[in-house]
Amino acid sequence: MNVMAFKEPGEVTSTGWGIHPEGLYKIIKYCYDNYDVKGGIYIFENGIATDDDNQRIKFISDHLGEIVKAMKDGYNVKGYYHWTLMSNFEWEKGYTVDFGLIKWNIKTQERTIKDSAIYYGKYINGEL
């Protein structure tokens, strides 16, 4: 099986990218099967472009669930870093896509913590 092959997207982000949380488990397994990563791995820049914070919460839940599954199966995942704290400039889309856990108003500089940030905090603190 080619772990890098993608299936047709079901759910998609606001940029049209497919969402495949099971792919995170597959790539963790692939790394362990093909590289010397016995000391553990870190997941960086895993996030979603969406204006729908409920979709972001589901994305976080589904992806962290795959990491928990991998860890239960014996894979040493040492850390996870969600992409990103606040939306930022994206080369292709500028400031038009929302990746952040905190809403940032570029004109007023006001920052608002989203429900997804609260959910993420509760999840990683074992409160869910």
N, C-alpha and C positions, 0 to 999 in steps of 0.2 A: 504494500500500500504506500502510495506517495503522500507523506504527511503534509507536503507543501501544496497539494492540489486543493482547490477551493470548490465547494459545491455552489450551486446557484443560490444567490442570496434570498432569504426569506425576509426577515426584518432588516432594514437598512438605516444608516445614519442620515443626517441632513445633507451630507456630501455624496450620498448614494453608495457608500461602502457597505458591504455585507457584514452582518454581525454573526460571529461563529465562536461562542464561548468554548465549545468543545475543542476547538483548534488550539486553545491555550494548553489544555491537558496534553494534546498530541505533540505539541512542540516541546513541552517539558520532557515527555517520554523520549522523543527523538533525540534531544540533546544528551540525555543519559545513555541512550543506546549507541550513540555515535561519537561522543566526545568524552574526555576525562573531566567530568564535572562533579565528581564524588564529593567535593568540598561544598557543594551547593550552588544554587543559581539565584539570581535576582530577576524580577520582572520589572521592566522600566517602560514608561510611556504607554500604558494601557488605558485607553479612555475612549470617549465617544463625542462626536460632534452632533449636538442636538439642542433644540430649544425646549424640548419636552423633558423636564426634570424627572418625571416618572419613568421615562425610558432610560435615563441615566442611572437611576436607582436599580432598575432591573438589570442593566448592563453590569453594574458593579456587583450585584448579588450573584448573577450567573457566572461571571468571571472568577470572583473569589471562591465561589463554590467549586469550580474546576481546580483551583489551586488546592483547596482543602482535600478534594478527592485525590489529587496527585500526592499530597503529603501523606494521606492515609495509606496510599499504595507504596510508600517508602521513598518517594522522591524528596530530596532536601531543597525545598524552596525557602531561601533565607530572608527574602524580602519582596515586597510588592510596592511599586510607586505608581499611583494613579496619575494619568495625564489629564488634566493639569489643575493646579490650584485655582488659577484665574485664566480666563480666555486671553489669548495673546495674538500677536500678529502671525498669521500663517502665510507662507510664501505664495501659495496659489490663490488663497481666498481673502487675504488681508485680515481685517477685523470682522468679517461677515459671518464667521462660524463660531459657535459657542461650545468650547470644550470644558470650561471651568467648573469647579465645585463652588466657586464664589463668583457671583455676578459682578461685573465691573462695568460701570458707566464711564466710558472713555472721556466724555465731555465734562462731567461733574466730578470724576474720580471717586464717586460713591461706590462702596463695596457692600454686597449683601450676601450673607451666607445662605446657600441653597439647602433645601431638604436633603439633597443627595450628599452634601458634605456632612450633615448630621447623621444620616444613615451610615455613611462610610466610617465615621468615627465610632458609632455604636457597634458596627460589625467588627472592626479590628480590635475593639476593647472587649469583645466577647459578650456584649449586652444583647445580642440578637440570637 
